[in-house]
Amino acid sequence: MKMKEVLAVILAGGAGKRLYPLTRDRAKPAVSFGGTYRLIDFTLSNAINSDVRKIFILSQYKSLSLHRHIRQGWNILNGEVNEFITMLPPQQRINEEWYTGTAAAVHQNLYSIRMMRPRYVLILSADHVYKMDYAKMVQYHEQTGADLTIGSIRVPAREASRFGILQTDGEGRIKGFTEKPKSLEDVPTNGNGCLGSMGIYVFSMDVLADVLERSCARGGGRDFGKDIIPSMLRSHRVMAYPFVDENKKKQSYWRDVGTIDSYWEANMDLVSVDPIFNLYDADWPIRTYHEQYPPAKTVFAGGGDGKRIGLVLDSIISNGCIISGGRVQNSVLSPGVKVNSYAEVTESILMNGVQVGRHARIRKAIIDKRVIIPPGEEIGYDLDKDRRRFTVSSLGIVVIPKGTVLPAVSISSTYARKRSDLVPAFG
């Protein structure tokens, strides 16, 4: 099997409603993660590290920042030897609809897919955090003679409603598939939980074209999980591929960061003393676009009162950050963040260009780009007050949307900063 025969199709058009308000102004795959990355960077890095060199990205919802990120950070392949990463927004080639489901999106682009003459089509989601060698999955697909292979992972029974649940025989062939079951009564479980779909598919090209065209001719087939996969079980050889983690840790790591709480938790995974997701493996690099910022720095080693100290503990601090007499602990700071004197930031995610005023306190918060926290402000300490102003998740994570202007707190205006002082940050 040669990876030159593989075309990857990344589904990146979802609105990500459960991540609102982080998805108010951008597609879910373009949401910042881990300081310098976007969510789509993990899928793209897996593809490049797996020697996949032909990639279509299907975009739709609020895709401006996603398109810009791909153009700036992923223009790394050589078109002269038929390598590419190409954005494919809805083209209405087949009908006048937008993408109305995962299968419908791929069906609308069958013309473009066929033009590449792939033997296998690798269909991927753009909003999960994990490391996986797709070449091993394609090889498994070929060796088992499958028409469709589905990446699978063990999930606790209590989380079955979030996944497509697979039922397999002793050889790994899928005999049953239930998309996001509401009840566990008919779901096969054992001591290790359920076998869930990762939303990763390998299709033989002729099979993919045939099932999509037949299904769409009947007026259905808009979604792989709900429509296409269940209809294939009796007529095709559909196999489950067990997830093989490339993370080099004892515990396998795969995260669906589809909610505010899961997104916050996954970021907090990165700042633990021994992170269970390894960003520092030179053999499996995670690529992204790096904006031009100076190095991060801390300022002040203690003022006359002994409290004015630029201090960072167990945190990710990106380029351009200045911790100017404040304290940051167990947090993720994106480029261009400034934390001023006597301010405290704990268990929080601060995105590009956020400014934290003097004496402000932030705890368990996600603050989107270009927000200025006024001097003396407190976020995450009075959740009833925060709910009246912002979104607060079930775990008590406070989310402040991009560009929010907060009123000044009753404190000396000496510490107030002008918006013109911000480092520019876009997307």
C-alpha positions in Angstrom: 0.0 0.0 0.0 1.3 3.4 -0.9 0.1 6.6 0.8 0.2 8.3 -2.6 -3.0 6.4 -3.3 -4.8 8.0 -0.3 -6.8 11.2 -0.4 -7.8 12.8 2.9 -11.0 14.7 3.3 -11.3 16.8 6.5 -14.8 17.8 7.6 -14.4 21.3 9.0 -17.7 23.0 8.4 -19.4 22.4 11.7 -20.9 25.3 13.7 -19.8 23.9 17.1 -22.9 25.2 18.9 -21.9 23.5 22.2 -18.7 25.6 22.2 -20.5 28.9 21.9 -19.5 31.7 22.5 -16.0 30.6 21.3 -17.6 29.7 18.0 -19.6 32.9 17.7 -17.1 34.4 15.2 -15.3 31.4 13.9 -15.6 27.8 12.8 -15.0 25.2 15.6 -11.8 23.8 13.9 -10.4 27.4 14.0 -10.8 27.7 17.8 -7.5 28.3 19.6 -6.1 25.5 21.7 -3.0 25.0 23.8 -1.8 28.6 23.4 -0.5 28.7 19.8 -2.6 26.0 18.0 -6.0 25.8 16.3 -8.0 22.6 16.7 -7.6 21.6 13.1 -3.8 21.6 13.5 -3.9 18.2 15.3 -5.7 16.4 12.5 -3.5 18.1 9.8 -0.4 17.2 11.8 -1.5 13.6 12.0 -2.1 13.6 8.3 1.4 15.0 7.5 3.1 12.7 10.0 1.3 9.8 8.4 2.7 10.7 5.0 -0.7 11.9 3.6 0.0 14.5 1.0 -3.3 15.1 -0.7 -5.8 16.8 1.6 -9.2 18.5 1.0 -10.7 20.6 3.8 -14.4 21.0 3.5 -15.3 24.3 5.2 -18.6 26.2 5.6 -19.6 27.9 8.8 -17.8 31.3 9.5 -14.7 30.1 7.8 -12.7 33.3 7.3 -10.2 32.7 10.1 -10.0 29.0 9.2 -9.1 29.8 5.6 -6.6 32.4 6.7 -4.9 30.0 9.1 -4.6 27.3 6.5 -3.2 29.8 4.0 -0.6 31.2 6.4 0.4 28.1 8.3 -0.2 25.1 6.0 1.2 26.2 2.7 3.9 23.6 3.1 3.3 21.0 0.3 4.6 21.0 -3.3 1.9 21.2 -5.9 4.4 20.3 -8.7 4.4 16.7 -7.4 0.6 16.6 -6.8 0.8 17.4 -3.1 -1.8 19.9 -1.7 -3.9 21.1 1.1 -7.0 22.7 -0.6 -10.0 24.4 1.0 -13.4 23.3 -0.5 -16.3 25.5 0.5 -19.8 24.5 -0.8 -19.9 24.8 -4.6 -23.5 23.7 -5.3 -22.1 21.4 -8.0 -24.9 18.9 -7.5 -27.7 21.0 -6.1 -28.4 24.4 -4.5 -27.9 23.2 -1.0 -25.2 24.0 1.5 -23.5 21.1 3.3 -26.4 19.5 5.2 -24.5 16.6 6.8 -21.2 14.8 6.7 -22.1 12.4 3.9 -23.8 15.2 1.9 -20.7 17.3 2.1 -18.5 14.6 0.7 -21.1 13.8 -1.9 -21.1 17.4 -3.1 -17.4 17.0 -3.7 -17.3 13.7 -5.5 -16.3 15.4 -8.7 -13.2 16.9 -7.0 -12.4 13.7 -5.2 -12.6 11.6 -8.4 -10.3 14.1 -10.2 -7.5 13.0 -7.8 -8.0 9.3 -8.7 -7.4 8.0 -5.2 -7.6 4.3 -4.3 -8.7 5.1 -0.8 -10.4 8.1 0.8 -9.6 8.9 4.4 -12.4 11.0 6.0 -11.5 12.9 9.1 -13.0 15.3 11.7 -11.2 18.6 12.3 -12.0 19.1 16.0 -10.5 16.3 18.0 -7.2 16.3 19.9 -5.1 13.1 19.5 -2.1 11.5 17.7 -2.7 8.8 15.2 -0.8 7.2 12.3 -3.4 7.0 9.6 -1.1 4.9 7.4 -1.6 2.0 9.9 -5.3 2.3 9.6 -5.2 2.3 5.8 -2.9 -0.7 5.8 -5.4 -2.5 8.1 -8.2 -1.6 5.7 -6.3 -3.1 2.8 -5.2 -6.2 4.6 -8.8 -7.1 5.8 -10.3 -6.5 2.4 -12.7 -4.0 3.9 -15.0 -1.7 2.0 -15.2 0.7 4.9 -13.0 0.8 8.0 -14.1 2.9 11.1 -11.6 4.1 13.7 -12.8 2.9 17.1 -12.0 3.6 20.7 -13.2 2.3 24.1 -15.6 4.7 25.8 -17.3 4.5 29.2 -20.9 3.3 29.0 -22.1 6.5 30.5 -20.7 8.5 27.5 -22.2 6.2 24.9 -24.8 8.9 23.9 -22.0 11.1 22.5 -20.8 8.4 20.0 -21.7 6.0 17.3 -21.6 2.7 19.1 -20.2 -0.3 17.3 -21.0 -4.0 17.7 -18.3 -6.3 16.3 -17.7 -10.1 15.8 -14.6 -11.9 16.8 -12.7 -10.7 13.6 -13.5 -7.0 14.1 -16.3 -6.9 11.5 -19.0 -4.5 12.5 -22.4 -6.2 12.8 -24.3 -3.4 14.5 -24.1 0.4 14.6 -26.2 2.8 16.8 -25.6 6.5 16.3 -25.6 8.3 19.7 -28.0 6.0 21.5 -30.4 7.5 24.0 -30.7 4.3 26.0 -28.1 1.6 26.8 -30.6 -1.2 26.7 -29.7 -2.4 23.2 -26.0 -1.2 23.3 -23.4 -4.0 23.7 -21.2 -3.3 26.7 -18.6 -5.2 28.7 -16.3 -4.5 31.6 -14.3 -2.0 29.4 -17.4 0.0 28.3 -18.5 0.4 24.7 -16.8 0.5 21.4 -17.3 4.0 20.0 -16.7 5.5 16.5 -13.9 8.1 16.4 -15.5 9.7 13.3 -12.5 8.5 11.2 -13.3 6.5 8.1 -11.3 4.8 5.3 -13.4 4.0 2.2 -12.4 2.2 -0.9 -13.0 4.9 -3.6 -15.4 2.9 -5.8 -17.4 1.9 -2.7 -17.6 5.5 -1.4 -18.9 6.8 -4.8 -21.4 4.0 -5.2 -23.0 4.2 -1.7 -23.2 8.1 -1.8 -24.8 8.2 -5.2 -27.3 5.4 -4.4 -28.3 7.0 -1.1 -28.6 10.5 -2.5 -30.6 9.2 -5.4 -33.2 8.0 -2.8 -33.2 11.4 -1.2 -31.3 10.4 1.9 -27.8 9.7 3.0 -26.9 13.1 4.5 -24.9 11.8 7.4 -22.4 8.9 7.7 -23.4 7.9 11.2 -27.1 8.1 10.9 -27.6 7.0 7.3 -24.6 5.6 5.4 -22.9 3.2 7.9 -26.1 1.4 9.1 -27.2 0.9 5.4 -23.8 -0.7 4.6 -23.6 -3.4 7.3 -25.4 -6.1 5.4 -24.2 -5.4 1.9 -20.5 -4.5 2.6 -17.6 -5.5 4.6 -17.3 -2.9 7.4 -14.4 -3.3 9.8 -13.5 -1.6 13.1 -9.9 -0.4 13.5 -8.8 -0.1 17.2 -7.2 3.2 17.9 -3.4 3.0 18.2 -2.1 6.0 20.1 1.2 7.7 19.0 1.3 9.9 22.1 4.0 7.8 23.9 2.2 7.8 27.2 0.9 4.9 29.3 -2.7 6.2 28.9 -4.2 6.6 25.4 -5.3 10.1 24.6 -8.2 11.1 22.4 -10.4 14.1 23.3 -13.5 15.4 21.7 -13.4 19.0 22.8 -17.0 19.8 21.7 -18.2 21.5 24.9 -16.9 24.4 27.0 -16.1 22.0 29.9 -14.3 19.4 27.8 -12.3 22.2 26.0 -11.2 23.7 29.3 -10.3 20.3 30.7 -8.2 19.4 27.7 -6.3 22.6 27.9 -5.7 22.0 31.6 -4.3 18.5 30.7 -1.5 20.4 29.0 -0.3 22.2 32.1 -0.3 19.3 34.6 3.1 18.4 36.0 3.3 15.3 33.7 0.9 16.2 30.8 -0.9 13.2 29.5 -0.8 14.7 26.0 2.7 15.2 24.8 3.3 18.4 22.7 7.1 18.0 23.0 7.7 14.8 20.9 10.1 15.7 18.1 9.2 12.5 16.3 5.5 13.6 16.0 5.5 17.4 15.7 2.3 19.4 15.9 2.5 22.1 13.3 0.8 25.5 13.3 1.2 29.1 12.1 3.3 31.2 14.4 2.7 34.9 14.4 5.6 37.2 14.7 6.0 38.0 18.4 9.0 38.6 20.6 9.8 36.0 23.2 7.8 35.8 26.4 9.1 37.6 29.5 8.5 38.2 33.1 9.0 41.6 34.7 9.8 42.6 38.3 11.4 40.3 40.9 9.7 41.9 43.8 8.7 45.5 44.7 9.1 47.3 47.9 6.1 45.4 49.4 7.4 42.1 48.2 4.2 41.3 46.3 4.9 42.8 42.9 6.5 39.7 41.3 6.2 38.5 37.7 5.7 34.8 38.5 4.6 31.9 36.3 3.9 28.4 37.7 2.8 25.2 35.8 1.6 27.2 32.8 2.0 27.5 29.0 3.2 31.0 28.1 3.3 31.8 24.4 5.5 34.3 22.5 4.8 37.9 23.1 3.4 37.4 26.6 4.5 39.8 29.4 3.9 38.9 33.0 4.5 42.3 34.4 4.4 41.9 38.2 1.4 39.5 38.1 1.0 35.9 39.0 0.0 33.1 36.5 -0.6 29.5 37.7 -2.0 26.4 35.9 -3.1 28.5 32.9 -2.7 28.7 29.1 -1.7 32.0 27.6 -1.8 32.7 23.9 0.5 35.1 22.1 0.5 38.8 23.1 -1.2 38.4 26.5 -0.2 40.9 29.3 -0.7 40.4 33.0 -0.1 43.5 34.9 1.1 44.1 38.5 -0.7 42.4 41.4 -3.1 40.6 39.0 -3.7 36.8 39.5 -4.6 34.3 36.8 -5.3 30.7 37.8 -6.7 27.7 35.9 -7.7 29.9 33.0 -7.2 30.2 29.2 -6.4 33.6 27.9 -6.3 34.0 24.1 -4.4 36.4 21.8 -4.0 40.0 23.0 -5.9 39.7 26.3 -4.8 42.4 28.8 -5.3 41.9 32.5 -5.3 45.0 34.6 -3.7 45.6 37.9 -5.2 43.9 41.0 -7.6 41.9 38.7 -8.3 38.3 39.7 -9.3 35.6 37.2 -10.1 32.0 38.1 -11.4 29.1 35.9 -12.2 31.3 32.9 -11.8 31.3 29.2 -11.2 34.8 27.9 -11.3 35.2 24.1 -9.2 37.4 21.9 -8.6 41.1 22.5 -10.6 41.4 25.8 -9.3 44.0 28.3 -9.9 43.0 31.9 -10.1 46.3 33.8 -8.0 46.9 37.0 -9.6 45.4 40.0 -12.0 43.2 38.1 -12.8 39.7 39.4 -13.8 36.8 37.1 -14.7 33.4 38.5 -15.1 34.3 42.1 -18.9 35.2 42.1 -20.6 32.9 39.6 -24.0 34.5 40.1 -22.6 37.8 39.1 -20.7 36.2 36.2 -23.9 34.5 34.9 -25.6 37.9 34.6 -22.7 39.1 32.4 -21.2 36.1 30.6 -21.6 32.4 29.8 -20.9 30.0 32.7 -20.6 26.3 32.0 -21.9 23.4 34.2 -18.4 23.1 35.8 -18.4 26.8 36.6 -16.1 27.9 33.7 -16.7 31.6 32.9 -16.4 32.4 29.1 -15.9 36.0 27.9 -16.5 36.4 24.1 -14.0 37.9 21.7 -13.6 41.7 21.9 -15.9 42.1 24.9 -15.6 45.6 26.5 -15.9 45.4 30.3 -16.8 48.6 32.2 -14.2 50.0 34.5 -14.2 48.9 38.1 -14.1 51.4 41.0 -10.4 51.7 41.2 -7.9 54.5 40.4 -8.0 55.3 36.7 -4.2 55.5 36.9 -4.1 51.8 36.0 -6.5 52.0 33.1 -5.2 51.0 29.7 -6.3 52.3 26.3 -7.4 49.8 23.6 -4.8 51.3 21.3 -2.1 49.8 23.5 -3.1 46.2 22.4 -0.9 44.0 20.3 -3.0 43.3 17.1 -4.5 39.8 17.0 -6.9 38.6 14.4 -9.2 35.7 13.7 
